[in-house]
Structures are given as C-alpha cells and as structure tokens.
Amino acid sequence: MSDSDKFDPTDPNTQKTVGNPLSQNPRMTCRDVDVFYAGEQAIFNVSLDIGKNEVIALIGPSGCGKSTFLRCLNRMNDTIDICRVSGEIKLDDMNIYDPAIDVVPLRAQVGMVFQKPNPFPKSIYDNIAYGPKIHGMARTRTETDEIVEMSLRKAGLWDEVKDRLDQPGTGLSGGQQQRLCIARTIAVKPEVILMDEPCSALDPIATSIIEDLIHELRTQYTIAIVTHSMQQASRVSQRTAYFHLGVLIEVGQTDQLFTRPLHKLTQDYITGRFG
C-alpha cells in the first residue's frame, strides 16, 4: 500500500502543511479554511497566503480540491447551494465572508478566468465595456473607449482586433477568446486574478502566449492559477502549493518544490508515481 493510499485527510496530523504557506507581503490571507458539499468535506483546514504581485500555482491530482479552494477566494462557491465554507479569508484587511460584503464588487476586485473561454455573446467591444458600465466606472463613450483599448492592450490582443471591435467575441480563435476573457477581467480593475486551468483547452502556441501574458500581468496584479501541468506551474509561478485529497500538503518556492520537495506525497506526485 502506497503513502497515497494510506493518507487520511481527516487526521489532524496529516493536515500540517510543510514548507511556508505564509507570505511576507500578502494580498490575500486564508486561515483554517474548510469546505463542505452537503455532508462531504472537500477542503481540510487550509491556511495559505497569496503574496502581492506574485503568481502562485495550485497543483495536485484531479479531485484534490485545488479548484474548490480557488473558488473560495471570490466566493464563487456561493453559487452552489449545498456548499459551505468556514474559516477566514481576507483581501487585505477585509473579511470577504463578512455577511455585509456585496459579492458583486468583490468579484470585480478578485476576478476569475475559467478553464474554457467564455466570451459573452456580444461584440468584442461590448465584452470589455460591459463590466465597467455596470460598475459605474465609465460614464462616457470616451471613457469606455479608453478602458476597452487599455484592457485589450494589457491582454496582448489590441493589435489583433482593433479593426473589428464590432464583431462577435465568439468569432475569435480559442486563444484569442481566452485573452479576451482576461481583458474583460482586467477592465474592472481587479486586485487579484484567479485562473482555473486557463490553458487546458488551448493549443501549445496559444498556451505560450497566455503564459507570457501572465508574466507581464504579475507586475500589476496578484495571480493564483490552478494548473494540471507541472511544467506550466514551473514556468509561470514564483510559489507552488500542492494539494492532496483536500489537504494543503506543501507550499514552497517553485524551483525548490519541484527539485527538493519536503513531503513524500509531493515527491511521489511530481515524479509521476501517482496522479
């Protein structure tokens, strides 16, 4: 029987994360986070900081809880009736699970890019303009034009679409659609960007473009990315967190975690013994 087979996520001794889950300059802080779907626990006692202007990669086998945890960071799990989250998650000093918090502006502050590109059935222009309009960030056409251009430039898409802004966003290639979704997220001036396997549906060339974009965005945003690709995690992140059966096993600098892991489960995963 392997260490993976013997692992008991309910045992408090297995819930002790090795490495350093804390950041010297955190943008988001998570303490003792548990997640339940009805009576089934999916996340166990996770404490983790997400540092300012860093990319942190969340890795682990399918079903390990990495996407569930990511969705806690902007309360996307609120949309699931049977889901309950406990513990504390703060954006700077704001407890995002405070009952007084309005999730609409929260999800502008902590934006999300999903696995499959999901442009609105609108023009390229309106895909970007929609968020700033509903959040009251653009009062005139000139202000909206500036936000649209700025967002598309930051997403590396402006030169490719500037002459067809009135055409449907759904008419773009898969990689372009994903960059359009990133531009749409940027348009509402987020502080944190969450990415849930943003390249899994893309070809290698489009993936490389998105990865280069992540490097550029890190100078202005804090980014947490769930990825099934350890190679991608090693390319884009400064820190990596390894999850196993809902437990945060290890957190470390990315190069250290992939070359000198501290936990046997981390080592077994990155060497391909399971996963």
Secondary structure, 3 states (H helix, E strand, C coil): CCHHHHCCCCCHHHHCCEECCCCCCEEEEEEEEEEEECCEEEEEEEEEEEECCCEEEEECCCCCCHHHHHHHCCCHHHHCCCEEEEEEEEECCEECCCCCCCHHHHHHHEEEECCCCCCCCCEHHHHHHHHHHHCCCCCCHHHHHHHHHHHHHHCCCHHHHCCCCCCEHHHCCHHHHHHHHHHHHHCCCCCEEEEECCCCCCCHHHHHHHHHHHHHHCCCCEEEEECCCHHHHHHHCCEEEEEECCEEEEEEEHHHHHHCCCCHHHHHHHCCCCC
